[in-house]
Amino acid sequence: MAPSSPLRAFLRRNRRAAIAVPTALTALVAGPWAATAALSLPSPLSLIRLSDTPPSQQGALFPARTVPASTKPVPLQQALRALPATVAWKDGRKNTRQFLKDTHTNAFLVLRDGQLIHEWYRDGVGAQTRHASWSTAKSVVSLLVGQSIAEGHLREDDLLVDLLPELKKGDAYDRITVRHLLDMSSGIDVSEDYSRIPLSGTPRMYLTTDLPNFIKDNRTLRFTPGSTSDYRSVDTQLLGQILHRVEGKSVAALLQERIWQPMGAEADATWNLDSEGGMEKSFCCLNATARDFAKIGQLVLDNGRAGDRQIVPQAWVDRLSTPVATMADGWGYSAQWWHPSGATGDFSAVGIYGQYIYVNPAKRTVIVKLSDHGTEQDEQETIDAMRDLSQNLHH
């Protein structure tokens, strides 16, 4: 589909984003400092710094909770080799290095059969650099939910308002289930439109210093829960709040205990909060190295196992790897993971600025691509390029 098509323009504004800080942010900065505080937003100076910082590094500007590296780190086994010289790109082929440059890639890792066969970083970025996840964090939250369900703390049929009673409204909102949140079918009306001043919708959720009150203030519905699916970051934020409530631990602590430690993460990660000591922005803001993001992909590829330990239940990997909903652009969706159109059994975590944890079970391949690609996105084309690489990797 041509990049200039109306559908493509719509999707750029609305799909698969954690949040894009709009250029109109400067309008907020021009107002008095008291206004941002009253609106539970960062200070004007913080907003200026945010607008001047590449998306991949914005995590350093917000309060965060540390996710310590594993006490028993497991380095990726390496069998480095060159990638194919070209990849499929739109209606033809493109030099692979040019593809990385043109899509503003910061880090690009390829694993085949659990071995790191290619690792590339742009100048100024390296193996120890932490990158903002944006919406790839949603797929990590999914793994934590699957673990909580397996341990009996949670069920997909549980009602949101039974788990978080303070959100009860006495209308259709009260019928939202964990399953609806997982598959983006809650109907909650929190816009994914990032073109306006961030006084509402997901832009406001990204910037707010008070997530619990934001959630309470945004309980209207666009459609009846379960009647259709429509991507909404608020669904994942609610999953994070549910995990915190039923487990009695922060989302960052759960990640460290149940994934980061047992899978052998090599570096500390951080998870951004709404305020100091506050609540994780579960819908976006996990910051980690490319190698540890690759370990997440390998964990899923290996059916939830890391070494000789089952970390994520096999049944949950089956759940997320089987699409159960179709979004407006034809991509499948299931439990916070994307199934791109033209699917060949592959699936991916995806973030707005070109973040991918791509998993291709048939080719035993994981590809991590972390970028600052901006509003271009080119998501389908990028997935097609990664499919092409998976198909043509030399043994």
Buried (B, 14 or more C-beta within 10 A) or exposed (E): EEEEEEEBEEBBBBBBBBBBBBEBBEEBBEEEEEEBEEBBBBEBEBBBBBBEBBBBBBBBBBBBBEBEBBEEBBEBEEEEEEBEEBBBBEEEBBEBBEBBEBBBBBBBBBBBBEBBBBBBBBEEBEBEBBBBBBBBBBBBBBBBBBBBBBEEBBEBEBBBBEBBEEBBEEEBBBBBBBBBBBBBBBBBBBBBBBBEBBEBBBBBBBBBBBBBEBBEBBBEBEBEBBEBBBBBBBBBBBBBBBBBBBBEBBBBBBBBBBBBBBBBBBBBBBBBBBBEEBBBBBBBBBBBBBBBBBBBBBBBBBBBBBEEEBBBBEEBBEBBBBBBBBBBBBBBBBBBBBBBBEBBEBBBBBBBBBBBBBBBBEBBBBBBBBBBBBEBBBBBBBBBBBBBBBBBBEE
